[in-house]
Amino acid sequence: MTVLLHVCITCRAGEVSDEGGPCAGSRLHAALNSEHVPDGVTIVPVECLSACSRGATIALASKGRWTYVYGPMAESDARDILAGAAAYAETPDGIVPWRKRIDIFKKNAIARIPPIKDA
């Protein structure tokens, strides 16, 4: 099952707008795409995750699993983010055991959203 790694590409992360330069979210997206993306993980650029005060944000989601929103994230976190996404992909419910969760996910969780149940 595919895991979606949403990356807010419009997030300025509190930076002053640099005319013509990429914002923090776009730079994070580029950094993630420059690394090896684990099997089963798809990077999806999105325009806003509504966590603007928390810096560049990402969300991990997959059908039948808990969704997680994390931030702030930086370009230098790209490898760790992808490792965390791979660990998430290996779970049946999206809950990575605390001891196996990467540090930046332990420290930077914004929200945990329950899976949508079929009505």
Buried (B, 14 or more C-beta within 10 A) or exposed (E): EEBBBBBBBBBBBEEEEEEEEEBBBBBBBBBBEEEEBBEBBEBEBBEEBEBBEBBBBBBBBBEEBBBBBBBBBBBEBBEBBBBBBBBBBEBEEBEBEEEEBBEBBEEBEBEEEEEEEEE
